[in-house]
Amino acid sequence: MGKKNSINLDEIIDEFTPYVKKVIDNMVGNNLSYEDKEEILTDTFFILWKNRNSEIKYLDSYIAGIAKNLVKEKFKKCNITYNIEDYENNIGYFDELEMFSEEREKINNLEIGYKALNEMELKLISLFYYSSKSIKEIAKELKMSETNVKTKLFRIRKKLKKILM
């Protein structure tokens, strides 16, 4: 969400308000008033606005994290004990748990795949996928041709696919 790919905050609010309300409702249940929930919703987007120049890879997760932290802070201020069982009993918990389990499994598989890569392969993957550098930037930084970078990335993806299958 940094300067490279600036997003209109109004569009984000329109798109993510129902999602954030669901996150808040799942955590809060009947423990807070409507006004408190609205305050958390507003503060969530305010914090997002304050961090608008940050690079945010997964906007939905980032926004949900802000909302969850604000709910926890509100619970502390109001001396409300947050019980994980209450959250578990809310609609959607098991879907979220299943999604988390699947994501965890994917991460474990990727870790296995990464262990099979050599130092140069890891560097290329890191620069391309995690640092979001272009082929041209990577080629310049590693003093390689662009074609060589493309070929190596293709072979690394192929290698990882073979390992993960």
C-alpha positions in Angstrom: 0.0 0.0 0.0 3.1 2.3 -0.2 3.7 5.0 -2.7 4.1 2.5 -5.5 0.6 1.1 -5.3 -1.3 3.8 -3.5 -4.9 2.9 -2.8 -7.8 5.2 -2.2 -8.8 5.0 1.5 -12.5 5.6 0.7 -12.4 2.5 -1.6 -10.7 0.4 1.2 -13.3 1.6 3.7 -16.2 0.7 1.4 -14.7 -2.7 0.5 -13.5 -3.8 4.0 -16.1 -2.4 6.4 -18.3 -5.5 6.3 -15.2 -7.7 6.8 -13.9 -5.6 9.8 -17.4 -5.6 11.4 -17.4 -9.4 11.2 -14.0 -9.6 12.8 -15.1 -7.3 15.6 -18.4 -9.1 16.1 -16.7 -12.5 16.2 -14.4 -11.3 19.0 -16.8 -9.0 20.9 -20.1 -10.8 20.9 -22.3 -9.0 23.3 -19.5 -7.7 25.5 -19.4 -4.2 24.0 -22.0 -1.6 23.0 -22.8 -0.7 19.4 -20.9 2.6 20.0 -17.8 0.8 21.2 -17.8 -1.5 18.1 -18.2 1.5 15.8 -15.3 3.3 17.6 -13.1 0.2 17.0 -14.2 0.1 13.4 -13.4 3.8 12.9 -10.1 3.5 14.8 -9.1 0.5 12.6 -9.3 2.6 9.4 -7.7 5.6 11.2 -4.7 3.5 12.1 -4.6 2.2 8.5 -4.5 5.8 7.3 -1.7 6.7 9.7 0.3 3.8 8.3 -0.6 4.5 4.7 3.0 4.8 3.6 3.9 1.4 4.9 4.4 -1.5 2.5 1.5 -3.9 3.3 1.4 -7.2 1.5 -1.9 -8.6 2.7 -4.3 -5.8 3.4 -7.1 -8.0 4.7 -4.9 -9.7 7.3 -3.3 -6.4 8.2 -6.7 -4.7 8.8 -8.0 -7.7 10.8 -4.9 -7.6 13.0 -5.5 -3.9 13.7 -9.1 -4.5 14.6 -8.3 -7.5 16.8 -5.7 -5.5 18.7 -8.1 -2.6 19.2 -10.7 -5.1 20.6 -8.2 -6.5 23.1 -7.2 -2.9 24.1 -10.9 -2.0 24.6 -11.4 -5.2 26.7 -8.5 -4.2 28.9 -9.8 -0.7 29.4 -13.3 -2.0 30.3 -11.8 -4.8 32.5 -13.5 -7.5 30.3 -11.8 -10.8 30.3 -11.2 -12.1 26.8 -12.1 -15.8 26.8 -10.8 -17.7 23.8 -13.7 -20.2 24.1 -16.2 -17.3 23.4 -14.3 -16.7 20.2 -14.3 -20.4 19.3 -18.1 -20.5 19.7 -18.7 -17.7 17.2 -19.8 -18.4 13.7 -16.9 -18.8 11.3 -14.3 -19.8 13.9 -13.9 -23.3 12.5 -13.6 -22.0 9.0 -10.9 -19.7 10.2 -9.2 -22.5 12.1 -9.3 -24.8 9.1 -7.9 -22.0 6.9 -5.2 -21.4 9.5 -4.3 -25.1 9.5 -4.1 -25.2 5.7 -1.9 -22.1 5.7 0.3 -23.6 8.4 0.7 -26.8 6.3 1.6 -24.7 3.2 4.2 -22.9 5.3 5.7 -26.1 6.6 5.9 -27.5 3.0 7.6 -24.3 1.8 10.1 -24.5 4.7 10.9 -28.1 3.5 11.3 -26.8 0.0 13.5 -23.9 1.0 15.9 -26.2 2.8 16.5 -27.9 -0.5 17.7 -24.7 -2.1 21.2 -23.4 -2.2 22.3 -19.9 -1.1 22.0 -18.3 -4.6 18.6 -19.8 -5.1 17.4 -18.5 -1.8 18.8 -15.1 -2.6 16.9 -15.0 -6.0 13.6 -16.1 -4.4 14.0 -13.6 -1.6 14.7 -10.7 -3.9 12.0 -11.5 -6.3 9.1 -12.6 -4.0 9.9 -11.0 -0.7 11.6 -7.8 -1.7 9.4 -7.5 -4.8 12.3 -6.5 -7.0 12.0 -6.7 -10.7 14.0 -9.0 -12.9 16.0 -6.0 -14.1 16.8 -4.9 -10.5 17.9 -8.4 -9.5 20.1 -8.8 -12.6 21.8 -5.5 -11.8 22.3 -6.3 -8.1 23.6 -9.8 -8.7 25.6 -8.8 -11.9 23.7 -11.4 -14.0 21.8 -11.1 -17.3 18.0 -10.7 -17.1 17.7 -13.9 -19.1 19.8 -15.7 -16.6 17.7 -14.4 -13.7 14.5 -15.5 -15.5 15.9 -18.9 -16.2 17.1 -19.5 -12.7 13.8 -18.4 -11.2 11.9 -20.7 -13.6 14.2 -23.6 -12.5 13.8 -22.8 -8.8 10.0 -22.8 -9.1 10.2 -26.1 -11.0 12.5 -27.5 -8.3 10.2 -26.4 -5.5 7.1 -27.8 -7.3 8.8 -31.1 -7.7 9.8 -31.2 -4.0 6.4 -30.1 -2.8 4.5 -32.6 -4.9 
